[in-house]
Structure formats: C-alpha cells, structure tokens
Amino acid sequence: MNNKEQWIANVLDSVNQIAERKPSPFLFQKIKNKIDLQAQLPRPANNQFNYKWAFAFVAIIALNTFALYLNSNKSARQKAINSIELNNQTVYNY
C-alpha cells in the first residue's frame, strides 16, 4: 500500500516540474489585428438571398391566386352546364 501511495506522490510531484509556457508578447496584437481586418472586409451582400425568397413567395401567391381564379371559373361554367342539362332533361321527359 505504501508503494502505491509513493508512486501517486511521485506522479503528482512530476506536475510541479512542468514549466509554464509563456505566450509570445505579440500574440494579443496578432489576434487583435486579425479581428480588425475581418471587421474591415466588405461583407457579402445577402440581398440576393432575400430577393430569392421574396420572389419565391410572390410566385407562390401568384400561382395560388391563378389556380383559385381558374377553379372559380370552372365552377361557374359547371353550374351553367348543369342548369342547361337539367333544363334539357326536363324538356325531354315531357
């Protein structure tokens, strides 16, 4: 048991021998310059993306409106055809 505790103590003491790494004195300045350069770069325009979604939305609304218009015309025509057929059947039955 004593041997195991001695081994653990040796391992923990080996951590004390590790030297702390010192960063380059210019590291902060390098990072700050990269951030500043990224802020100065022109950002790509996302307007094309927005225009595509707007166009798709308008196209869907237009197609739905057109489909409703065609459907309403068909129903009006179908009502007229049904009334004519009903009228014809009534005449032929007598």
Wavefront OBJ file of the C-alpha trace (Angstrom):
o trace
v 0.000 0.000 0.000
v 2.859 2.324 0.836
v 4.446 1.672 -2.563
v 1.245 2.713 -4.347
v 0.993 5.920 -2.325
v 4.647 6.699 -3.057
v 4.010 6.216 -6.786
v 0.980 8.566 -6.649
v 3.047 11.172 -4.792
v 5.815 10.909 -7.411
v 3.316 11.381 -10.252
v 1.756 14.402 -8.553
v 5.189 15.895 -7.865
v 6.145 15.491 -11.523
v 3.484 18.104 -12.316
v 5.463 20.637 -10.308
v 8.407 20.192 -12.680
v 6.435 21.211 -15.755
v 7.434 24.687 -16.852
v 4.676 27.139 -17.616
v 4.555 28.243 -21.237
v 4.772 31.951 -21.807
v 2.852 33.246 -24.847
v 4.532 35.467 -27.352
v 4.283 39.114 -26.301
v 2.870 39.906 -29.747
v 0.185 37.212 -29.664
v -2.518 39.543 -28.392
v -1.631 42.107 -31.070
v -1.771 39.439 -33.811
v -5.212 38.296 -32.692
v -6.460 41.879 -32.430
v -5.173 42.689 -35.936
v -6.943 39.653 -37.422
v -10.196 40.661 -35.766
v -9.819 44.233 -37.038
v -9.068 43.016 -40.577
v -12.158 40.804 -40.554
v -14.256 43.766 -39.432
v -12.888 45.936 -42.269
v -13.531 43.408 -45.049
v -16.632 44.099 -47.084
v -19.379 41.702 -46.168
v -21.021 39.762 -48.974
v -24.446 41.036 -49.822
v -27.179 38.789 -48.558
v -29.706 40.793 -50.560
v -29.668 38.195 -53.325
v -30.709 35.575 -50.818
v -33.523 37.803 -49.581
v -34.623 38.625 -53.131
v -34.800 34.937 -53.978
v -37.083 34.246 -51.019
v -39.239 37.261 -51.840
v -39.546 36.161 -55.469
v -40.460 32.621 -54.404
v -43.099 33.955 -52.027
v -44.633 36.210 -54.690
v -44.565 33.363 -57.221
v -46.395 31.028 -54.834
v -49.020 33.670 -54.086
v -49.479 34.363 -57.822
v -49.832 30.660 -58.634
v -52.353 30.149 -55.853
v -54.374 33.168 -56.993
v -54.317 31.933 -60.597
v -55.418 28.447 -59.507
v -58.289 29.887 -57.462
v -59.349 32.055 -60.402
v -59.388 29.080 -62.759
v -61.252 26.974 -60.225
v -63.902 29.662 -59.697
v -64.422 29.965 -63.480
v -64.774 26.189 -63.777
v -67.349 26.075 -61.027
v -69.363 28.888 -62.661
v -69.190 27.108 -66.024
v -70.097 23.810 -64.397
v -73.151 25.403 -62.775
v -74.246 26.768 -66.148
v -73.729 23.384 -67.801
v -75.625 21.619 -65.027
v -78.560 24.018 -65.337
v -78.649 23.546 -69.131
v -78.519 19.768 -68.752
v -81.244 19.858 -66.114
v -83.348 22.049 -68.379
v -82.803 19.652 -71.316
v -83.709 16.637 -69.213
v -86.874 18.353 -68.049
v -87.898 19.160 -71.643
v -87.157 15.647 -72.899
v -89.027 13.994 -70.052
v -92.326 15.587 -71.134
l 1 2 3 4 5 6 7 8 9 10 11 12 13 14 15 16 17 18 19 20 21 22 23 24 25 26 27 28 29 30 31 32 33 34 35 36 37 38 39 40 41 42 43 44 45 46 47 48 49 50 51 52 53 54 55 56 57 58 59 60 61 62 63 64 65 66 67 68 69 70 71 72 73 74 75 76 77 78 79 80 81 82 83 84 85 86 87 88 89 90 91 92 93 94
